[in-house]
Each structure stands twice: as structure tokens, then as C-alpha cells.
Amino acid sequence: MQVQKCRFFVLLLPVLYLLYGVSLALQFGDNADLINTIANSCLLFIATLILTKMAKLKNWLDFIWFSVFILYIFVLLHLVAYISIGDFVNSTYTGNFHIQKEMINLIPFTTIENTFKQTLPTMPTIIQILGNILLLCPLSFFLLYFKITNSGWKALLVVFLTSCGIELLQFAQTTMITGFDSMALPPERSTDVDDIILNTCSGLIGVLLAYAFPPARKRINKRR
């Protein structure tokens, strides 16, 4: 019961993230970096609070693993869902919004097929495929391990919706930057249905690992 109450100490992680980001922005960055840090810190705090309220921790080892889970959420945000609000604020608005069709793929397995059809696949494409296969595996595993979801299907559904949310966010970003002057996102920020397929497979791997790992399986099958 004590560790269950003390689990809220993980809320210090987004606070430390905010303080560190603000310190860097004030020393080496600009107003855009400061706004980005504050906005993303707020998102991380909200996500951490929701997960912390739902998680079931049994001992201090669980607390350590839960902290690792929260740090994984931080990394996930930076990799695929970092919101650059400050860049929009500091850019000149032109209003010339348009959809960048070259950055969208809605045909399943097209990107995957094209990758493997290459005579010599490049390292970035290989990393992208493998990265998407592994990206959300920890999410589904820890959702089950900490009983945030009580079944593999629900964990997989969360992964699927998370992946869809990431792609929609990236679509919004790649569209919005066309209405601002001198703005660009990393080239991998595209909207691709294959990413959703690979991310869902990643979530399935996490579910299978959770049920294959005896301590996790025991926790999952145990009634709340």
C-alpha cells in the first residue's frame, strides 16, 4: 500500500524535464525552444498523471520499472509526437495551406514492399521498418504489466489508437507548416498507413511478451 501511494513521486520526472528544458532554452535557445519545452512538458505531465493514477504497483521494484515506463513515454514523445508550437509562433504566417501528398501513403504495405524491393535497402529505411516494429512494444507490455488495461485486446486497441493519433498529428504538422514561412519538419515526419500496421504488430509483440513472461502473466491473470 505504501508504494502504491508513493507512485505519485514519478510526477517529479516531467517537472525535472521542464526545469532542465527551460534551463537549456534560456542558455542556448530562443523563445521557440522555451515555448516548445513548456508545451511538451505539460503534455508529459498530463500523460504521467493519468498513467500513475491507473497503474497498480506492488513493490519498490515495480516503482523502478514504472519510472522506466514513464521515461519511455518521454522518449516516445520526442521521437514521433514532439509538438513544435514555438516554431509556429515565431514563424511568419502566410496562410497558403496545402496537403503535401508526397508525404502521405494510404495504400497498405506499399512502403514495406518498396523497402524490400530495393536492391540494397538503405540504413535509414531499415531502421524505420525495425523502429516501427519495436516502437510501441513496451507500451502494450507495460499497460498489461501495471494492469492499466486488463486484457491483451484492450492493450492492443490502445496501441492501435496511439499509432493512429501519431499519424494524424504528423499529418496536421506537415499540413500546417505549409502555411508558415521558413518552417520544416524532419523528413521522416510523414503520414503512412504502413506505420500503423507495423506499430500494431509492435503492440502485438508486447502483448505476447507480457503473457509469455511468467511474472507478468501472473499479474495479468490475477483479479484486481
MIMIMI-789596 format. One record per residue (C-alpha): residue in three letters; x negated, y, z. Coordinates in pm, 1 decimal, padded with zeros to 6 digits. Layout:
<atoms>
ATOM type        X        Y        Z
ATOM  ALA        X        Y        Z
...
</atoms>
This chain:
<atoms>
ATOM type        X        Y        Z
ATOM  MET  00000.0  00000.0  00000.0
ATOM  GLN -00288.5  00233.5  00078.6
ATOM  VAL -00446.0  00202.3 -00264.7
ATOM  GLN -00102.6  00245.2 -00421.6
ATOM  LYS -00078.3  00586.8 -00256.0
ATOM  CYS -00439.4  00682.1 -00329.1
ATOM  ARG -00399.5  00608.9 -00701.0
ATOM  PHE -00299.0  00974.3 -00747.3
ATOM  PHE -00663.8  01067.0 -00696.1
ATOM  VAL -00711.4  00986.3 -01065.6
ATOM  LEU -00533.1  01317.3 -01131.1
ATOM  LEU -00867.6  01474.0 -01045.7
ATOM  LEU -01003.6  01340.4 -01376.1
ATOM  PRO -00807.2  01577.4 -01602.4
ATOM  VAL -00880.0  01859.5 -01358.4
ATOM  LEU -01254.3  01789.7 -01380.9
ATOM  TYR -01217.3  01763.6 -01757.9
ATOM  LEU -01055.2  02108.8 -01759.6
ATOM  LEU -01323.6  02265.7 -01542.0
ATOM  TYR -01604.8  02113.6 -01747.8
ATOM  GLY -01443.8  02214.7 -02078.7
ATOM  VAL -01378.1  02570.5 -01960.4
ATOM  SER -01737.6  02598.9 -01838.9
ATOM  LEU -01872.0  02488.8 -02179.0
ATOM  ALA -01633.1  02715.4 -02367.4
ATOM  LEU -01733.1  03019.0 -02162.1
ATOM  GLN -02104.0  02948.7 -02203.1
ATOM  PHE -02132.2  02824.6 -02560.4
ATOM  GLY -01790.5  02852.1 -02726.4
ATOM  ASP -01529.5  03110.0 -02808.8
ATOM  ASN -01163.6  03181.6 -02737.8
ATOM  ALA -01055.2  02898.1 -02969.9
ATOM  ASP -01258.6  02643.4 -02772.5
ATOM  LEU -01115.9  02776.8 -02446.4
ATOM  ILE -00755.8  02751.3 -02570.2
ATOM  ASN -00818.5  02401.8 -02708.8
ATOM  THR -00962.6  02287.3 -02377.1
ATOM  ILE -00670.9  02422.7 -02174.1
ATOM  ALA -00406.5  02281.0 -02411.0
ATOM  ASN -00557.6  01932.8 -02429.2
ATOM  SER -00626.8  01928.4 -02054.2
ATOM  CYS -00256.7  01994.1 -01991.3
ATOM  LEU -00161.5  01704.7 -02219.3
ATOM  LEU -00408.5  01476.1 -02044.1
ATOM  PHE -00278.7  01579.6 -01702.1
ATOM  ILE  00081.3  01504.6 -01802.4
ATOM  ALA -00015.2  01166.9 -01952.2
ATOM  THR -00222.0  01079.9 -01644.0
ATOM  LEU  00062.1  01177.0 -01409.6
ATOM  ILE  00316.8  00963.2 -01596.8
ATOM  LEU  00087.9  00659.3 -01611.2
ATOM  THR -00011.8  00699.1 -01246.3
ATOM  LYS  00349.6  00710.3 -01127.1
ATOM  MET  00432.3  00392.4 -01321.9
ATOM  ALA  00118.3  00187.2 -01251.3
ATOM  LYS  00110.7 -00088.6 -00990.7
ATOM  LEU -00225.1 -00119.8 -00813.9
ATOM  LYS -00303.1 -00400.0 -00568.8
ATOM  ASN -00658.7 -00324.2 -00453.0
ATOM  TRP -00951.6 -00089.6 -00495.9
ATOM  LEU -01083.7 -00287.7 -00791.0
ATOM  ASP -00754.8 -00208.0 -00962.9
ATOM  PHE -00814.5  00158.5 -00883.6
ATOM  ILE -01152.6  00143.8 -01059.5
ATOM  TRP -01001.5 -00026.3 -01364.6
ATOM  PHE -00716.1  00222.0 -01368.1
ATOM  SER -00970.0  00506.0 -01371.5
ATOM  VAL -01136.1  00337.0 -01669.7
ATOM  PHE -00794.7  00319.1 -01837.1
ATOM  ILE -00741.1  00692.9 -01786.8
ATOM  LEU -01086.7  00768.0 -01927.8
ATOM  TYR -00994.4  00555.5 -02229.0
ATOM  ILE -00686.8  00776.7 -02277.7
ATOM  PHE -00919.6  01078.9 -02276.5
ATOM  VAL -01138.4  00922.6 -02546.4
ATOM  LEU -00831.7  00823.7 -02749.2
ATOM  LEU -00707.5  01181.8 -02748.1
ATOM  HIS -01041.0  01314.1 -02870.4
ATOM  LEU -01070.2  01054.1 -03145.0
ATOM  VAL -00726.4  01073.4 -03303.9
ATOM  ALA -00497.8  01328.3 -03139.9
ATOM  TYR -00703.1  01631.0 -03036.3
ATOM  ILE -00487.1  01941.3 -03076.8
ATOM  SER -00675.2  02243.2 -03209.2
ATOM  ILE -00429.0  02513.5 -03107.8
ATOM  GLY -00704.6  02766.4 -03052.4
ATOM  ASP -00827.8  02732.2 -03411.1
ATOM  PHE -00481.2  02824.3 -03538.2
ATOM  VAL -00460.2  03122.0 -03302.5
ATOM  ASN -00795.4  03257.8 -03421.7
ATOM  SER -00730.4  03198.1 -03794.2
ATOM  THR -00560.5  03427.7 -04042.0
ATOM  TYR -00205.1  03323.5 -04124.3
ATOM  THR -00130.5  03308.6 -04497.7
ATOM  GLY  00197.8  03116.7 -04499.1
ATOM  ASN  00100.8  02911.2 -04804.0
ATOM  PHE  00206.6  02579.5 -04652.4
ATOM  HIS  00198.8  02270.6 -04871.4
ATOM  ILE  00171.0  01895.1 -04822.4
ATOM  GLN -00170.3  01755.7 -04905.0
ATOM  LYS -00053.4  01447.9 -05094.9
ATOM  GLU -00410.5  01323.3 -05143.3
ATOM  MET -00432.5  01277.8 -04765.1
ATOM  ILE -00117.4  01063.8 -04740.2
ATOM  ASN -00067.5  00693.0 -04810.0
ATOM  LEU  00279.3  00545.7 -04760.7
ATOM  ILE  00219.1  00220.3 -04954.0
ATOM  PRO  00137.4 -00065.1 -04711.7
ATOM  PHE -00201.4 -00238.7 -04746.9
ATOM  THR -00325.5 -00000.9 -05018.6
ATOM  THR -00612.7  00140.1 -04814.0
ATOM  ILE -00703.6 -00201.0 -04674.8
ATOM  GLU -00701.1 -00358.7 -05021.1
ATOM  ASN -00905.5 -00077.3 -05173.3
ATOM  THR -01160.9 -00108.9 -04895.4
ATOM  PHE -01219.6 -00479.8 -04954.5
ATOM  LYS -01216.4 -00439.0 -05333.2
ATOM  GLN -01523.3 -00219.0 -05317.3
ATOM  THR -01836.8 -00392.9 -05439.2
ATOM  LEU -02023.9 -00255.0 -05141.7
ATOM  PRO -01794.3 -00108.9 -04876.3
ATOM  THR -01946.4  00195.0 -04712.1
ATOM  MET -02016.3  00201.1 -04340.8
ATOM  PRO -01754.6  00474.2 -04270.2
ATOM  THR -01477.6  00264.9 -04431.5
ATOM  ILE -01584.8 -00046.9 -04241.8
ATOM  ILE -01592.6  00148.8 -03915.7
ATOM  GLN -01248.6  00292.9 -03992.7
ATOM  ILE -01097.6 -00051.6 -04050.7
ATOM  LEU -01261.5 -00209.6 -03745.1
ATOM  GLY -01191.0  00100.0 -03537.3
ATOM  ASN -00819.9  00088.9 -03616.0
ATOM  ILE -00809.9 -00283.6 -03535.6
ATOM  LEU -00962.2 -00219.2 -03192.2
ATOM  LEU -00831.1  00132.1 -03120.3
ATOM  LEU -00513.2  00052.9 -02925.2
ATOM  CYS -00609.3 -00289.9 -02794.1
ATOM  PRO -00699.3 -00151.5 -02447.0
ATOM  LEU -00369.3  00037.7 -02436.3
ATOM  SER -00146.8 -00269.5 -02463.1
ATOM  PHE -00376.1 -00469.7 -02232.6
ATOM  PHE -00369.3 -00215.1 -01951.3
ATOM  LEU  00002.1 -00141.2 -01994.5
ATOM  LEU  00063.6 -00506.1 -01909.3
ATOM  TYR -00211.7 -00538.6 -01650.7
ATOM  PHE -00081.9 -00248.5 -01443.3
ATOM  LYS  00281.4 -00350.3 -01505.1
ATOM  ILE  00361.8 -00018.2 -01670.5
ATOM  THR  00552.7 -00236.7 -01916.1
ATOM  ASN  00687.6 -00573.5 -01806.0
ATOM  SER  00668.2 -00766.5 -02132.8
ATOM  GLY  00439.8 -00809.0 -02430.9
ATOM  TRP  00710.5 -00690.6 -02669.3
ATOM  LYS  00753.6 -00363.9 -02481.8
ATOM  ALA  00377.4 -00307.5 -02474.2
ATOM  LEU  00362.3 -00373.0 -02848.4
ATOM  LEU  00650.7 -00131.9 -02905.6
ATOM  VAL  00466.2  00138.8 -02710.9
ATOM  VAL  00157.0  00078.7 -02924.9
ATOM  PHE  00362.7  00099.2 -03245.1
ATOM  LEU  00530.8  00424.3 -03137.6
ATOM  THR  00195.7  00565.5 -03025.2
ATOM  SER  00044.0  00487.7 -03364.3
ATOM  CYS  00342.1  00647.0 -03542.1
ATOM  GLY  00305.4  00953.5 -03319.7
ATOM  ILE -00064.3  00981.0 -03404.1
ATOM  GLU  00005.5  00966.0 -03778.3
ATOM  LEU  00286.9  01221.7 -03751.4
ATOM  LEU  00059.5  01452.4 -03553.4
ATOM  GLN -00213.6  01417.8 -03814.3
ATOM  PHE  00040.3  01486.6 -04089.5
ATOM  ALA  00153.2  01801.5 -03906.6
ATOM  GLN -00205.6  01917.7 -03863.8
ATOM  THR -00308.8  01856.1 -04225.3
ATOM  THR  00001.7  02042.3 -04340.9
ATOM  MET -00025.8  02335.6 -04100.2
ATOM  ILE -00389.8  02410.2 -04186.0
ATOM  THR -00283.9  02489.4 -04542.9
ATOM  GLY -00102.9  02794.8 -04408.2
ATOM  PHE -00413.1  02937.2 -04240.7
ATOM  ASP -00731.3  03076.2 -04387.1
ATOM  SER -01068.2  02900.6 -04337.2
ATOM  MET -00936.1  02601.8 -04146.0
ATOM  ALA -01039.2  02242.2 -04198.4
ATOM  LEU -00997.6  01913.7 -04013.5
ATOM  PRO -01230.1  01612.7 -04014.0
ATOM  PRO -01193.7  01415.0 -04340.6
ATOM  GLU -01062.8  01107.0 -04156.0
ATOM  ARG -00758.5  01301.9 -04035.9
ATOM  SER -00518.7  01159.1 -04293.3
ATOM  THR -00173.3  01004.0 -04270.9
ATOM  ASP -00187.4  00636.2 -04363.1
ATOM  VAL  00070.3  00362.3 -04307.6
ATOM  ASP -00216.5  00112.8 -04303.7
ATOM  ASP -00342.6  00277.4 -03985.8
ATOM  ILE -00008.9  00196.4 -03822.0
ATOM  ILE -00034.8 -00164.9 -03941.1
ATOM  LEU -00391.4 -00201.5 -03811.2
ATOM  ASN -00311.7 -00023.6 -03483.4
ATOM  THR -00012.7 -00252.9 -03426.3
ATOM  CYS -00237.7 -00553.4 -03487.2
ATOM  SER -00475.8 -00397.3 -03236.0
ATOM  GLY -00192.6 -00379.4 -02984.0
ATOM  LEU -00108.4 -00744.0 -03051.5
ATOM  ILE -00469.2 -00841.3 -02977.6
ATOM  GLY -00445.0 -00656.7 -02646.0
ATOM  VAL -00121.6 -00838.7 -02557.9
ATOM  LEU -00274.0 -01177.5 -02642.8
ATOM  LEU -00582.0 -01098.7 -02435.1
ATOM  ALA -00364.3 -00999.1 -02140.7
ATOM  TYR -00176.2 -01330.0 -02149.9
ATOM  ALA -00497.1 -01527.2 -02210.7
ATOM  PHE -00678.8 -01367.6 -01913.7
ATOM  PRO -00562.6 -01564.6 -01605.4
ATOM  PRO -00563.4 -01277.3 -01350.2
ATOM  ALA -00371.5 -01054.0 -01593.3
ATOM  ARG -00128.1 -01331.6 -01684.4
ATOM  LYS -00059.4 -01396.0 -01316.9
ATOM  ARG  00018.8 -01028.1 -01257.5
ATOM  ILE  00242.1 -01008.5 -01564.6
ATOM  ASN  00446.2 -01314.3 -01469.1
ATOM  LYS  00478.9 -01207.1 -01106.9
ATOM  ARG  00800.8 -01023.3 -01029.9
ATOM  ARG  00771.5 -00660.2 -00924.6
</atoms>
